[in-house]
Amino acid sequence: MTRIIAVADAQKAAAEGSPFDCVLLVGHDVKNSGLKAIERTVLVAAAADASFDSRIALWPAPGAAGSRLVCAPTGPLQRDYDDVRRYADAAASGMRLARSAGAKSVLLVVQGAPQDPRYVAAASVAAQAAVGALWEPLEAREALGELPLLPIKQIGVAALDGSFTKDDARTTEAIDEGVFLCKDLCGTDPERMAPKRFADHVQKALRGTGVKVTVVHTAAMLQKEYPLLSAVARASMPVARHRPCVVRLEYVGGGKKKRTLLFAGKGLTYDTGGADLKVGGHMAGMCRDKGGAAAVAGLFLAAARLQVEGVHLIAELGVVRNSIGSDSYVADEIILSHGGARVRVGNTDAEGRMVLADLLSHLRLRAKKATSPHLFSVATLTGHAVRAVGPYTIALDNGPARAVRAADTLQEHGERCGDPFEISRLRREDWDFVAPSSKAWDVLQCNSLPSSGTPRGHQFPMAFLCIASGLAAHGTDSKAPLPYTHVDIAGSADDAQGQATGRPVATFVRALALG
């Protein structure tokens, strides 16, 4: 992993003879950095190039560290729609250019941000984006080697306003490890990250961190304890390498236990759609349907690296392949969930909520005995989420979670760290949508249409999850309310190029583990 160092003396570090071999300057006014080592270069470059302060470029810089300067302007910052991602985008693009130029030890200099609440964490966001930009896919690293693909071994971060500390460096490193793991798990091909290999990778990554990892993989146990998950996995059972498992994670922080956070993570290693087969090219990219489980694993790694105190983290990751075959589960089946609800299947391509419901039911039982519990489901769940809010994460609260402003907290931290959230609201229409039309079943899993073509297509699945998992009995009106927040990352888990983003690990760490 790349080491992050907080640099106190930017002038000295930017000068020739320092341990760094490239200066990367990020800011809104790159012509006026105040760094003596690059003054001459900036003067000459600005005179030669009218677009100097509006595009990212590499310049020879005699007298500067490594004789190289990468200028990465953020562009305007004060328009209504600007946010801290201006720093992230500039830092990420600048770091990639520095790597292409042959740098191995980069000094990231971040100019002081405007006095604006949007930019209070600008230096940390720039550092996180810079190191995150160095990730390369696991398949590439295994085929070509780590060293050629990850040549930058350290990044020094100098915030000219003094806003980046040693603690910030430590946090950035830990979050980067979590994001790195998340990207590997989410973005890797469906055979390299088939269920057992996914579980093995999680175990290896968390070994020695203090996180307890247990894998449930026997068919009899899964069928008894996770009947909905097992139904989804039925067609995959004849192929040994595709058989499902549940990965259980537990981290107990030091000090007095203040709260318990319980996570259900959707880990569909591949989603064909099952009997309701994805057609017309829509199956491509379904190896990234494991982004929810990947994000939860990344959170645990980062929290363990930071040795977060006062928090008890518990997770169940449902690692399954939704295959097509003669034993596929089909629409119209009625299956009894672990939570005791009779589920009528409406569409086998709505498999994620089946997996999550059983996981949440197990977590519900643990939450009832836990200190200050809060449950979360994390999933690339619906195409409707992408249609509704584009590349953003959606958070929905039940009544008890709304009372403690859980989704608002995620949104506030997400804005600060460059990982914006949108908030949706669970409403009565969502409960009506999944209500039974016959006494033969208790809850409808889904309609027969794609979620992207269904009104409230990303909201009503949470109503299903509440009923199928038994959490409906723990709302505001119950004697034992349990806060529950559903997080749909279908739009944010990967980018327009189909690369895993590692979101929303950074927000989870800062809002939940550290918050």
SULZI-V228173 format. One record per pair of residues at least 6 apart in sequence whose ideal C-beta (glycine too) atoms are under 7 Angstrom apart, sorted by the first residue. I is the first residue (numbers start at 1). J is the second residue. Records with the same first field share a line. If there is no record, write none. Layout:
BEGIN
I: J + J
END
This chain:
BEGIN
1: 176 + 177 + 180
2: 131 + 134 + 152 + 153 + 154 + 155
3: 153 + 154
4: 127 + 131 + 155 + 157 + 169 + 172 + 173
5: 154 + 156 + 157 + 169
6: 157 + 164 + 165 + 166 + 168 + 169
7: 13 + 107 + 156 + 157 + 158
10: 35 + 109 + 158 + 160
11: 35 + 36
12: 18
13: 20 + 65 + 107 + 156 + 158
14: 23 + 35 + 37 + 38 + 64 + 65 + 107 + 109
15: 37 + 63 + 64 + 65
16: 37 + 63 + 64 + 65
18: 65
19: 105
20: 65 + 66 + 105 + 106 + 107 + 156
21: 65 + 66 + 68 + 103 + 104 + 105
22: 65 + 66 + 68 + 70 + 98 + 101 + 103 + 106 + 107
23: 38 + 61 + 64 + 65 + 68 + 69 + 107 + 109
24: 70 + 72 + 94 + 95 + 98 + 106 + 107 + 108 + 109
25: 33 + 69 + 71 + 72 + 109
26: 72 + 74 + 87 + 90 + 91 + 94 + 108 + 109 + 110 + 111 + 126
27: 33 + 74 + 110 + 111
28: 73 + 74 + 77 + 111
29: 111
30: 53 + 71 + 73
31: 42 + 46 + 53
33: 42 + 109 + 111
34: 160
35: 109
37: 63 + 64
38: 61 + 64 + 69
40: 63
41: 59 + 61 + 64 + 69
45: 52 + 59
46: 52
52: 71
53: 73
54: 73 + 75
56: 71 + 72 + 90 + 93 + 94 + 97
57: 71
58: 68 + 70 + 97 + 101
59: 69 + 71
60: 67
61: 67 + 68 + 69
65: 107
66: 103
68: 101 + 103
70: 94 + 97 + 98
72: 90 + 91 + 93 + 94
73: 90
74: 86 + 87 + 90
75: 86
76: 82
77: 86 + 114 + 119
78: 114
83: 118 + 415
84: 118 + 119 + 121 + 122 + 125 + 418
85: 418
87: 122 + 125 + 126
88: 125 + 126 + 129 + 418
91: 108 + 126 + 129 + 130
92: 129 + 130 + 132 + 133
95: 106 + 130 + 133 + 134
96: 133
98: 106
99: 134 + 151 + 152
103: 152
104: 151 + 152 + 153
105: 153 + 154
106: 152 + 155
107: 156 + 158
108: 126 + 127 + 130 + 155 + 156 + 157
109: 158 + 160
110: 122 + 123 + 126 + 159 + 160
111: 160
112: 160 + 161
113: 119 + 122
120: 416
121: 416 + 417
123: 157 + 159 + 163 + 164
124: 164 + 168 + 172
125: 417 + 418
127: 157 + 164 + 172
128: 172 + 175 + 176 + 506
130: 155
131: 155 + 172 + 176
132: 176 + 179 + 502
134: 150 + 152
135: 180 + 183
136: 149 + 150
137: 187 + 188
138: 184 + 188 + 192
139: 188 + 189 + 192
140: 149
141: 149
157: 164 + 169
171: 306
174: 302 + 305 + 306
175: 302 + 505 + 506 + 509
177: 301 + 302 + 305
178: 298 + 299 + 301 + 302 + 505 + 509
179: 298 + 502 + 505 + 506
181: 205 + 297 + 298 + 301
182: 294 + 295 + 297 + 298 + 502 + 505
183: 500 + 502
184: 201
185: 193 + 198 + 201 + 290 + 293 + 294 + 297
186: 288 + 290 + 291 + 294 + 493 + 500
187: 288 + 499 + 500
189: 287
190: 269 + 270 + 287
193: 201 + 269
194: 241 + 242 + 269
195: 242 + 243 + 244 + 245 + 269 + 319 + 320 + 321
196: 241 + 245
198: 267 + 269 + 290 + 319
199: 215 + 245 + 247 + 319
202: 213 + 247 + 297
203: 213
205: 301
206: 213 + 300 + 301
209: 301 + 304 + 305
210: 251 + 304
211: 249 + 250 + 251 + 300 + 304
212: 250
213: 247 + 249
214: 248
215: 245 + 247
216: 222 + 245 + 246 + 248
217: 245
219: 237
222: 229 + 230 + 244 + 246
223: 230
225: 338
226: 246 + 338 + 358
227: 335 + 336 + 337 + 338 + 358
228: 335 + 337 + 343 + 354 + 355 + 357 + 358
229: 244 + 318 + 320 + 354 + 355 + 358
231: 329 + 335 + 354
232: 320 + 322 + 329 + 351 + 354 + 355
233: 244 + 320 + 321
234: 327 + 328 + 329
235: 274 + 323 + 324 + 325 + 327 + 328
236: 242 + 243 + 244 + 321 + 323
237: 243
242: 321 + 323
244: 319 + 320
245: 319
246: 316 + 317 + 318
247: 317 + 319
248: 315 + 316
249: 300 + 315
250: 313 + 314
251: 300 + 303 + 304 + 313
252: 312
253: 308 + 309 + 310 + 311 + 312
254: 307 + 309
255: 309 + 310
256: 310
257: 310 + 312 + 371
258: 310 + 311 + 372
259: 311 + 371 + 372 + 374
260: 312 + 314 + 367 + 370 + 371 + 372 + 373
261: 311 + 313 + 374 + 376 + 512
262: 314 + 363 + 366 + 367 + 373 + 375 + 376
263: 296 + 315 + 376 + 378
264: 316 + 356 + 359 + 360 + 363 + 377
265: 292 + 293 + 295 + 296 + 315 + 317 + 378
266: 292 + 293 + 318 + 352 + 355 + 356 + 379 + 380 + 381
267: 290 + 292 + 293 + 317 + 318 + 319 + 320
268: 289 + 290 + 320 + 322 + 351 + 352
269: 287 + 290 + 319 + 320 + 321
270: 286 + 287 + 321
271: 286 + 289 + 322 + 351
272: 278 + 283 + 322 + 323 + 324
273: 322 + 348 + 349
274: 322 + 324 + 328 + 329 + 348 + 349 + 351
275: 324 + 328 + 330 + 348
276: 331 + 347 + 348 + 349
277: 324
278: 286 + 349
285: 498
288: 380 + 493 + 494 + 500
289: 380
291: 380 + 489 + 493 + 500
292: 378 + 379 + 380 + 489
293: 317 + 319
295: 378 + 489 + 504 + 505 + 508
296: 315 + 317 + 378
297: 317
298: 502 + 505
299: 505 + 508 + 509 + 513
300: 313 + 315
302: 505 + 509
303: 313 + 509 + 513
308: 513 + 514
311: 513
312: 370 + 371
314: 363 + 366
316: 359 + 362 + 363
318: 355 + 356 + 359
320: 355
322: 351
328: 348
329: 345 + 348
330: 345 + 348
331: 345 + 346 + 347 + 348 + 448
332: 345
333: 345
334: 342 + 343 + 344 + 440 + 441
335: 343 + 345
336: 342
337: 343 + 357 + 358 + 361 + 468
338: 358 + 361 + 362
339: 357 + 361 + 468 + 469 + 470
340: 470
341: 442 + 443 + 467 + 468
342: 441 + 442
343: 441 + 443 + 445 + 468
344: 441 + 444 + 445
345: 445
346: 444 + 445 + 446 + 447 + 448
347: 446 + 447 + 448
350: 445 + 446
352: 379 + 381
353: 381 + 445 + 461 + 464 + 465
354: 445
356: 377 + 379 + 465
357: 465 + 468 + 469
360: 375 + 377 + 465 + 469 + 471
361: 469 + 470
363: 375
364: 375 + 469 + 470 + 471 + 482
367: 373 + 375 + 482
368: 480
373: 482
374: 401 + 406 + 483
375: 482 + 483 + 484
376: 485 + 487
377: 465 + 486 + 487
378: 487 + 489
379: 488 + 489
380: 489 + 490 + 493
381: 461 + 488 + 490
382: 451 + 457 + 458 + 461 + 488 + 490
383: 450 + 451 + 452 + 490
384: 451 + 452 + 454 + 457 + 458
385: 394 + 458 + 488 + 490 + 491
386: 490 + 491
387: 452
388: 458
389: 422 + 491
390: 491
391: 491 + 492
392: 420 + 421 + 422 + 491 + 492
393: 421 + 487 + 489 + 492 + 503 + 504
394: 422 + 424 + 458 + 488
395: 407 + 410 + 411 + 421 + 423 + 485 + 487
396: 407 + 424 + 425 + 426 + 459 + 462 + 485 + 486
397: 406 + 407 + 485
398: 426 + 466 + 475 + 483 + 484
399: 475 + 476
400: 475 + 476 + 481 + 482 + 483
401: 483 + 484 + 485
403: 476
404: 483
406: 483 + 485
407: 423 + 485
408: 423
409: 511 + 515
410: 421 + 507 + 511
411: 421 + 423
413: 507 + 510 + 511 + 515
414: 420 + 421 + 504 + 507
417: 506 + 507 + 510
419: 503 + 504 + 506 + 507
421: 507
424: 458 + 459
426: 459 + 462 + 463
427: 459
429: 456
430: 456 + 459 + 460 + 462 + 463
431: 463
433: 456 + 460 + 463
434: 443 + 444 + 460 + 463 + 464 + 467
436: 442 + 443 + 444
442: 467
443: 464 + 467 + 468
445: 464
447: 454
451: 457 + 458
458: 488
462: 486
465: 486
466: 472
471: 482 + 484
474: 480 + 481 + 482
475: 481
489: 503 + 504
492: 501 + 503 + 504
493: 500 + 501 + 503
494: 500 + 501
495: 501
END
